[in-house]
């Protein structure tokens, strides 16, 4: 393994020209935490690894130094159990069956067998293309209407039609929501065609680490894909093989999907045969939970959560000779912010009416698993959590002039972020790239489905500016790659300003007279605990199911 320098070349660091605008952060203390968390010695902080445990010990030490109190199930720890699945590819195969003839698919080059779903040892079934594979009752949208799917494997294009709002589309693309529909329809498997218009990572890098273990929570209550026998992904460059003889082409489908246009639905002229073998092991890890106590007798037992995931993907296949996937920005950046934030409240105490709960979750890279467990089994009273402010890979790689706020229009947290950011000369925007499903791809989502108003926001490029290429290049070259390390350009002034906005939002929520609330037209309002009107809940009274 190539050992990378811990010292970022000074030429790559921007001078903190905006220091006068911030009062609590300089960017450097944030970066100092990242230098520890993304050190090669921690080997990428894979879930349950010795490197992640070392990162947890470092985080607890910093939280103690900041005067934060333990708030886990066992001191600062909340233990979480996982089951790990690793594909044994030499004993696996995928093949298309056309007119009785087998056409093997090359694993890695043509397709990947997913272990997020525990595959059956063998399965063979007819393929049916069902567009985006979504059912959205709120928009009377149903890709499955009138189709006989019992015993079939469906083929979908990732994404959603433009008529479905981004947050709503993202919600119905989660495994839990999608498989409710597929199970009822009798579907036995799903093949996902990656939408070339929304791929963060090139197929070559996705395929490179296909044998890396996946994980799931080791508790029956979290089995979301019961009845599924196969999950697979197909390389867009190989997707035409599935459409031959169907009267349609993948080129046609991808062109429609790029613009989020409606897609056709039709049986494919092939079946898919799969043979799989998976090694299963048990893994133990933990969420780290601490609190900064409030002082208001009536509100101190309510909590504003500041969350970030501490794990990354560990050691993988080498890229340019480097096997350590350090995760400096993903999510050393958010974890470092949480530690920096705790220290700032000790150095510059501000009166807190409500308490702040600092939650460093594990297993995010395995499917938001640590936050899923915490949100279902919080270490404080569930109804006491008033908001979640999540920080994940916020990318201070350009000056901070614009924030993308996911959840901007769903609760008054969005209004608070807007007001705070604009007071510091920073504009805000909703998700400009709904195809990427970012709203369900980080830990705030698990708080949302438990009724907790939540936001996550990131530094964004100015539309139409050269900054857009900087972000695109970062995703292509560094996201989930060894080059997300300490030897990359960061803007310390942008990091400091971002931290200042987070701190102001924490204070706003902690000291406000009222809890954050869902907006009346937010889809996610349905998850809030209903206030009762006699025997009818407010959502029911308004006709919201």
Buried (B, 14 or more C-beta within 10 A) or exposed (E): EEEBEBEBEEEEBBEBEBBEEBEBBBBEBBBEBBBBBBBBEBBBBBBBBEBBBBBBEBBBEBBBEBBBBBBBBEEBBBEBBBBBBBBEBEEBBBBBBBEEEEEEBEBBEBBBBBBBBBBBEEBBBBBBBBBBBBBBEBBEBBBBEEBEBEEBBBBBBBBBBBEBBBBBBBBBBBBBBBBBBBBEBEBBBBBBBBBBBBBBBEBEBBBBBBBBBBBBBBBEEBEBBEBBBBBBBBBBEBBEBBBBEBEBEBEEBBEBBBEBEEBEBBBBBBBBBBBBBBEEEEBEBBBBBBBBBBEBEEBBBBBBBBBBBBBBBBBBBEBEEBBBBBBBBBBBBBBBBBBBBBBBBEEEEEEBBBBBBBBBBBBBBBBBBBBBBBBBBBBBEEEBBBBBBBBBBBBBBBBBBBBBBBBBEBBBBBBBBBEBBEEBEBEBBBBBEBBBBBBBBBBBBBBBBBBBBBBBBBBBBEEEEEBBEBBEEBBBBBBBBBBBBBBBBBBBBBBBBBBBBBBBBBBBBBBBEEBBBBBEEBBBBBBBEBEEEEEEBBBEEEEBE
